Amino acid sequence: MTQAERRRNARVEFKTTVKLKFSDHLYEHCAIKNLSVKGLFVLDITDRQQGEKCEISLQLTGSSSELVLIMKGVIARTTPEGIGIHFEEINFDSFYHLKNIVYYNSEDPDTLAEDYLEA
């Protein structure tokens, strides 16, 4: 599978922060570049290796409430800009909210059906 095939899932720009918990380190308030139903790209973390597993807490803050999506993932790629994380586990509630975030921030939501079926 080529890099282009692995990265074909719809990505959206979404401004929020995540907390990443590795076995040896906790990163808090990390900015993300983009998000999909299969993973996300975290900016400015350059000291990790491909294949490392982590717990991800994606924080969503509204005007009257706060919601945290919890996932488990693995670093799929590293770049000088940051790390790409592929989601390996996600509970139903977190997936429901994640799917809606991607849908409502997509330029073409109708093309997302295939991504959701494969997730």
N, C-alpha and C positions, 0 to 999 in steps of 0.2 A: 504494500500500500504506500503510495507516495505521500509526501508532506501535504500537498494540495488536497488529496482525497481525505486525509485524516482531519483537515481543517475546514471541511466544506460546510459544517453546521453554521447556521446563522448566528452571527455575533452582533451584539449591540453595545453601543457606548452607554455606560450607566455609571454615574458618579456616586460612589459610596465607599465605605472602607470595609476591610475584612481583618479578621484575626486569624493567624495561622499558628497552629500548635504542632511542632515537630517533636520527636522524642527528646531532643536536647535543647530546644529553644522555642520561645514564644515571641511572635511578631505581632504587635498590636497597631491598629490604625493604619493599615497598609492600603494605599490607593490602588484601585483596579483600572485597567485600560479598557477592557471589554469583558463581556459575559455571554455565555450561551447556555443551553440546557445541558450541555456536556462538560462545561468547564469554564475557566476564567483565566485572565492574564493579570498578574500582580506586578506592579511597577516597583523598581528600586530594590528588589531582593536579588542579589547576585552571588551570594555565598552558599547556595545549595546545589545539589546534584540531581540530575535526571534520575528518576526511579524512587526518590525519597517519598515517603508517605506522610500525610499530615491531616489534621482535623481543621476544617474551615468553618468559621462563623461569619456570615455575611450580615452586616447590621443595616437595617432599614429603619429610618426614623421619620415619622409623620408628625403632623402638627399636634396630635393628641396621644400618640402611642408610639411604641417601639417594638420592632419585630426582628428576631434573629433567625436566619436560616442556617441549619447545621448540615454539613456534608463531610464526607471523607474523600480524600483525593490523593493523587500521585503526580509528581512533577513529570510532565510529558516533554517539556523542552525548557532550555535555559538560553537566555540571550543577554547581551550587555545591558539591555533595558529592564529585564526582570525575568519572571518565570511563568510558564504556562502550566496550569494544573488541570488534569482530567478528573472529573468526579467519578469515584468508584462506588460510593454509597450515598444515598440521599433518602430521607424519609418522605412519606407521601405528602405531608403538609408543606414541607420545604420545597418539594418539587412543584406542587401546585402554585405556590407563590413565585418561584423561579420562572416557571412557564409563563405566567402572566406578565412578569417584568419583561421578559424577552419579547413576548407578543406585543405589548403596548409600546415598546420602544423600537420596534422593527420598522424599517422603511416599507417592507412588503410582507405583512403578517400572513397573507394567504400562502406563502411559500414555506411556512413553518410546519405544516402538518407532517411532512416526512421526518423532520427532526424529532418531533414528539413521539412518533410511532417507533423510532429506533432507540429512544432514550430509555 
